[in-house]
């Protein structure tokens, strides 16, 4: 038996019924694309075109098109890689960890967060592949049978660690996302009027009937995948951080990187979820499902993880001083006062100072303030990765190797282009897939609204969880 606090704000407002949820969510899938969606897709496609051109130049002329030099061998490419991987962390955390902890406020945002994870990982995977220089030989990093003799992967290479981490993370996240979509695909299938839509969603729904047997297996598989995905939230960005931490370069060789990177990934991921969901709730008129209660809960997570990141910054400086190693001390002093001081203080302002505004409840529940701060957090987290990578490399042990890094137009084009790729995929998802998990929202409807709902013939039973599913929440 569950107990719902009488003073807690409802997670679904507006006195919705099961039929209302089905109608509100399916409306966006079934309606023709509106002008705002077409304009947004058009802008995204322009940026996607920039990405394709920049990738063409990179493949045809080589990575000499980038601003890399003999000292700064990693720069915008790996900065963007780590940034995109971090953004993808919130989806798995919302889906897996919050599911295991029975946090019901995840139900309205988990679908979009999971989709964001898939698209962010796709964008992230572009950069290591392009950085190989010969991406047509990318399969060499996989332990596959071959005709070249004793060709084995180099298990000492951070590139190989990333391949295993990202491919595992992407596979589990994709399966988790798709499993959650199956009941909603069945609902859209039953409502479809056109033969193409009916066949497409029938294929996607995998013959879902909404029987007790199907629901039992659905919940079992969801819990199993959540249990598999939870360690991935911690392991994936830990492995990414070990790309740096296992080296001997001052500024990188530190044991604080794994928890520091994981907290930063969740920090930036939740910020991107907020950025997307605030727009989505307004454009798709989902204010009754993505409420201020959801926004406030996510802002609390941002406040916590932002504070952890701030403590990590201070700890880095303390350990550099405490170590007594002059090279390590110089690396951190150079970050704050050297030629890239502007990047360091942009990072500190966006990641440490700005999120502390969420201690005020009025700001925490303000959509405008939340949207602006979420943008600042994403900017700050990009600068964090830039500071870690470039400022640690551009001052080598030999002063003769000291050099500045300047991005080229192709560097900028690839990065801006991945943003276009990300939003193109997200806009297509929001149009053709249900952006809110109807089945899970219906499962919390009674406890959220505090009223009983009688059966409405307009509500699809295939997308409604049976009553006994409440005991699993």
Secondary structure by P-SEA (a helix, b strand, c coil): cbbbbccccccccccccaaaaaaaaaccccccccaaaaaaaaaaaaaaaaaaaaaaaaaacccccccccccccccaaaaaaaaaaaaaaaaaaacccccccccccccccaaaaaaaaaaaaaaaaaaaaaaccccccccccccccccccccccccccaaaaaaaaaaaaaaaaaaaaaaaaaaaaaaaaaacccaaaaaaaaaaaccccccaaaaaaaaaaaaaaaaaaaaaaacaaaaaaaaccccccccccccaaaaaaaaaaaaaaaaaaaaaaaaaaaaacccccccaaaaaaaaaaaaaaaaaaaaaaaaaaaaaaaaccaaaaaaaaaaacccaaaaaaaaaaaccccccccccccccccaaaaaaaaaaaaaaaaaaaaaacccccccccccccbbbbbbcaaaaaaaaaaaaaaaaaaaaaaacccccaaaaaaaaccccccccccccccccccccccccccccc
